[in-house]
Amino acid sequence: MEVIHKIGRRKTAVARVYVSEGKGNITVNGKDFKSYFSTATLQYKVNQPLTLTDNDGNFDININVYGGGVTGQAEAVRLAISRAMCEVNEENRGVLKPEGLLTRDPRMVERKKFGQKKARKKFQFSKR
């Protein structure tokens, strides 16, 4: 099996995932993924596509991720791994699609408008 390359995005985070056959090592930006994603919730998000498709210890995954915060990065990694699992075996699509793991979350930060404090918040109004 050759290396599978997939990209996942969430908000401003971009994750590039390289999947190859191996023993289940996951590295993120040169670190072990458990040290990069410190909380159990984020680790669960990264592992979710692998556990649903029963591929926990079958693949070595090398991940490059940049932009955004840790939650956005974890969800970008989850999307990229889900896409890679679909390419490994087309039957995995039927497992991942109902869980919503193949859907790119389109929500982005709304831009700040001029004459306002933030996107929707206004400057304080003084009557007198």
Steps between C-alpha positions, in 0.01 A plus 500: 500500500634841404467807722154660496497881523182686602417853620247607763396853594304663783471878554857615418672169592641284220613140559700293251489129582730228363374146566722195450490143628658455841445439870267787589745786569343844465735801486386863477761759394778264612348430845292211628132591459429448872752769594379736222129457579517495880133459598311171473223665296739608225671160497158335464419726202824405325449125565127496416525404128752224581290344777177513296666319207692252725838620372651595839846344469520438126643827365781743576372856461722804453318832536602857419255754641509880521267794562209543738480367855537151641130409466486614137822313430366179659182518292702569183712191575181296558361600157828418324531158667135425415566581134808278504305209654247529214783467249643196682167317482187637331277313750626731777295780342177335616626506861645854503232686302212453752731622781560823304875449477520556123330841509718811484370739769445827306469732800763775499556810712281789385695808394512815711300789356614861502326727751449204735702345778483143359301316233164563668582688822462877478690771681335611826221751432484814711178700486643804683 
